[in-house]
Amino acid sequence: MTSVIDLAVVRELRDIVGPAGCREDPADLEPFLTESRRLYRGVADLVLMPATTEEAAAIIGLCSRHGIAVVPQGGNTGLVGGAVARSTPEAPEIILSARRMADIRELDPDNYTITAEAGCVLADLQSAAAEADRFFPLSLASEGSCMLGGNLSTNAGGTNVLRFGTARELVLGLEVVLPDGRVFDGLRSLRKDNAGFDLKQLFIGAEGTLGFITAATCKLYPRPRGVATAVVALPDAAAAIALHSRARLALGDELIAFELMSRQALEFVLAYLPAAREPLARPAPWYLLLEIATARDQAGTEEELEDFLGDCLESGLVLDGVAARSEAQREAFWLLRHSISDAQKGGGASIKNDISVPVSRVAEFLGRATQQVTELVPGVRVVAFGHVGDGNIHFNLTQPPGMEAAAFVDLWDSLTGEVNAIAVDLGGSFSAEHGIGLLKVRELRRFRSGVELDLMRAIKQQLDPAGIMNPGKILGD
Ligand SMILES: Cc1cc2nc3c(=O)[nH]c(=O)nc-3n(C[C@H](O)[C@H](O)[C@H](O)COP(=O)(O)OP(=O)(O)OC[C@H]3O[C@@H](n4cnc5c(N)ncnc54)[C@H](O)[C@@H]3O)c2cc1C
């Protein structure tokens, strides 16, 4: 133990959780210190895993009294370094992991709600809802390991935002340990509750800087009876926007996913993922994966999507299209979409962007940003994909073949700066769904107004005057 935390305090912290809730050996700490993009390396001597809200409150209360910083962590799948501890001898930090708080406290089918603890893995939450003939719509490629507390703290988006909104819109109630160790019990399961400020919203998307979420009550929806999925080929990005408008008119709220993939993105998947197959006979510049979910049976749902695709083909809006004929084929389509980030690694070093613009301006963004990065780095490969129905594009870049990987990564700030500036110029955001963490602190200061930053600082100061909750994240101080 190299920590400068007083040993008596360490003993007290250990006693709160017992041996099952404490990690101190370097090998055991490793998974908590390595983050998914390996952009940061965590430093901490102590990981505490409370099993109850009371234990979490006792830990944070004790840390508050001793000026020890607390870094909340869920599944550690975040992409901006938000869950990274940065202990120094002067400023020790402990990691507070939610993973032992994984109970589903209540599922109320008639109220269409589920109350679950922060450490509940997203896929388990989805399964629990499905078993009760209900649907929990939050869905991300990391759903096998990310956790509810992390999802809410990052206001996660994913593939079904188009119809159901981001994580924020799925929450009815929240339980949070505040930075002074008190518990805010806002675990109400009401759809109507206009009693003053909506306090829970403060903690959603706060990336652990205002408190530690311990549980939430979330909305459930009827489980769809039929789900149909298709991949279509498009001549250009503008066609995706036209198709989006048309699909929403024709399919209404049944349209739940509308995902864009560039040919370059698909080529990386086909090259580096052995299981991947070309979805269509001929290559095309752009592809869309769209999915509908209905209360009709499976055959009726498939028929509806096929009719829609037929109309689009006839009118020339799409070049080609194929609807999944089985669950295996549906999964194969989603595999193409979900594997892009991983497959991109095969092409060498990459630089990632997570921007959003109004849906109507996506094609303009793609044109301008592609031209800009190509001028700056000739030969750079643009791997654009994302939740185009939400105006959210992951405008990722892969190094030109033959370039030094390190030299390319050195361009991270300048290239993301250019791309973000174009998005903001089009009325967009430099962080659509991944948050700020450590990675985008500078961008937040650059692109958000003084008034917005002042308001954020005032809220932080009010709730956490000693600055013990996840220091350095979002505001950078
Ligand atoms: C392959 C892959 C695909 C992804 N796809 C998407 C996507 O489509 N959409 C999307 O939005 N994100 C996506 N992500 C990012 C990530 O999965 C999400 O941000 C997820 O919501 C993070 O959950 P987590 O439990 O892993 O949180 P962590 O990574 O552990 O933490 C994330 C942040 O939340 C804070 N936090 C965690 N738990 C708590 C808590 N209980 N109380 C307070 N603060 C807490 C942490 O301090 C940190 O700031 C993806 C990641 C990967 C690896």
The ligand as an SDF file (V2000), in Angstrom:
LIG
                    3D

 53 58  0  0  0  0  0  0  0  0999 V2000
  -18.0420   -1.0090  -27.5050 C   0  0  0  0  0  0  0  0  0  0  0  0
  -18.6310    0.1910  -26.8260 C   0  0  0  0  0  0  0  0  0  0  0  0
  -19.7790    0.7600  -27.3660 C   0  0  0  0  0  0  0  0  0  0  0  0
  -20.3610    1.8720  -26.7630 C   0  0  0  0  0  0  0  0  0  0  0  0
  -21.4920    2.3970  -27.3070 N   0  0  0  0  0  0  0  0  0  0  0  0
  -22.0710    3.4590  -26.7280 C   0  0  0  0  0  0  0  0  0  0  0  0
  -23.2540    4.0180  -27.2890 C   0  0  0  0  0  0  0  0  0  0  0  0
  -23.7620    3.5910  -28.3060 O   0  0  0  0  0  0  0  0  0  0  0  0
  -23.8080    5.0680  -26.6420 N   0  0  0  0  0  0  0  0  0  0  0  0
  -23.2730    5.5870  -25.4920 C   0  0  0  0  0  0  0  0  0  0  0  0
  -23.8370    6.5370  -24.9400 O   0  0  0  0  0  0  0  0  0  0  0  0
  -22.1370    5.0800  -24.9650 N   0  0  0  0  0  0  0  0  0  0  0  0
  -21.5270    4.0410  -25.5500 C   0  0  0  0  0  0  0  0  0  0  0  0
  -20.3790    3.5340  -25.0150 N   0  0  0  0  0  0  0  0  0  0  0  0
  -19.7850    4.1520  -23.8150 C   0  0  0  0  0  0  0  0  0  0  0  0
  -20.1580    3.4790  -22.4930 C   0  0  0  0  0  0  0  0  0  0  0  0
  -20.4690    2.1390  -22.6530 O   0  0  0  0  0  0  0  0  0  0  0  0
  -21.3300    4.1880  -21.8670 C   0  0  0  0  0  0  0  0  0  0  0  0
  -20.9560    5.5000  -21.5580 O   0  0  0  0  0  0  0  0  0  0  0  0
  -21.8510    3.5240  -20.5800 C   0  0  0  0  0  0  0  0  0  0  0  0
  -23.0650    4.1770  -20.2500 O   0  0  0  0  0  0  0  0  0  0  0  0
  -20.8980    3.6000  -19.4070 C   0  0  0  0  0  0  0  0  0  0  0  0
  -21.3560    2.7280  -18.3820 O   0  0  0  0  0  0  0  0  0  0  0  0
  -20.3110    2.0750  -17.3620 P   0  0  0  0  0  0  0  0  0  0  0  0
  -21.0970    1.3330  -16.3350 O   0  0  0  0  0  0  0  0  0  0  0  0
  -19.2920    1.2920  -18.0640 O   0  0  0  0  0  0  0  0  0  0  0  0
  -19.6850    3.3820  -16.7090 O   0  0  0  0  0  0  0  0  0  0  0  0
  -18.1560    3.6910  -16.3420 P   0  0  0  0  0  0  0  0  0  0  0  0
  -17.3160    3.6570  -17.5520 O   0  0  0  0  0  0  0  0  0  0  0  0
  -17.7300    2.8500  -15.2130 O   0  0  0  0  0  0  0  0  0  0  0  0
  -18.3050    5.1960  -15.8460 O   0  0  0  0  0  0  0  0  0  0  0  0
  -18.6920    6.2040  -16.7360 C   0  0  0  0  0  0  0  0  0  0  0  0
  -18.8650    7.5170  -15.9490 C   0  0  0  0  0  0  0  0  0  0  0  0
  -19.9480    7.4060  -15.0340 O   0  0  0  0  0  0  0  0  0  0  0  0
  -19.4850    7.5670  -13.6960 C   0  0  0  0  0  0  0  0  0  0  0  0
  -20.2110    6.5720  -12.8850 N   0  0  0  0  0  0  0  0  0  0  0  0
  -20.2280    5.2380  -13.0600 C   0  0  0  0  0  0  0  0  0  0  0  0
  -21.0540    4.6740  -12.1530 N   0  0  0  0  0  0  0  0  0  0  0  0
  -21.5510    5.6730  -11.3910 C   0  0  0  0  0  0  0  0  0  0  0  0
  -22.4490    5.7400  -10.2820 C   0  0  0  0  0  0  0  0  0  0  0  0
  -23.0150    4.6410   -9.7740 N   0  0  0  0  0  0  0  0  0  0  0  0
  -22.7270    6.9510   -9.7420 N   0  0  0  0  0  0  0  0  0  0  0  0
  -22.1640    8.0770  -10.2480 C   0  0  0  0  0  0  0  0  0  0  0  0
  -21.3020    8.0780  -11.2790 N   0  0  0  0  0  0  0  0  0  0  0  0
  -21.0120    6.8840  -11.8500 C   0  0  0  0  0  0  0  0  0  0  0  0
  -17.9940    7.3520  -13.7390 C   0  0  0  0  0  0  0  0  0  0  0  0
  -17.3260    8.0640  -12.7120 O   0  0  0  0  0  0  0  0  0  0  0  0
  -17.6570    7.8980  -15.1120 C   0  0  0  0  0  0  0  0  0  0  0  0
  -17.5630    9.2880  -15.0720 O   0  0  0  0  0  0  0  0  0  0  0  0
  -19.7650    2.4200  -25.6050 C   0  0  0  0  0  0  0  0  0  0  0  0
  -18.6060    1.8370  -25.0630 C   0  0  0  0  0  0  0  0  0  0  0  0
  -18.0410    0.7520  -25.6730 C   0  0  0  0  0  0  0  0  0  0  0  0
  -16.8150    0.1460  -25.0510 C   0  0  0  0  0  0  0  0  0  0  0  0
  1  2  1  0
  2  3  1  0
  2 52  2  0
  3  4  2  0
  4  5  1  0
  4 50  1  0
  5  6  2  0
  6  7  1  0
  6 13  1  0
  7  8  2  0
  7  9  1  0
  9 10  1  0
 10 11  2  0
 10 12  1  0
 12 13  2  0
 13 14  1  0
 14 15  1  0
 14 50  1  0
 15 16  1  0
 16 17  1  0
 16 18  1  0
 18 19  1  0
 18 20  1  0
 20 21  1  0
 20 22  1  0
 22 23  1  0
 23 24  1  0
 24 25  2  0
 24 26  1  0
 24 27  1  0
 27 28  1  0
 28 29  2  0
 28 30  1  0
 28 31  1  0
 31 32  1  0
 32 33  1  0
 33 34  1  0
 33 48  1  0
 34 35  1  0
 35 36  1  0
 35 46  1  0
 36 37  1  0
 36 45  1  0
 37 38  2  0
 38 39  1  0
 39 40  1  0
 39 45  2  0
 40 41  1  0
 40 42  2  0
 42 43  1  0
 43 44  2  0
 44 45  1  0
 46 47  1  0
 46 48  1  0
 48 49  1  0
 50 51  2  0
 51 52  1  0
 52 53  1  0
M  END
$$$$
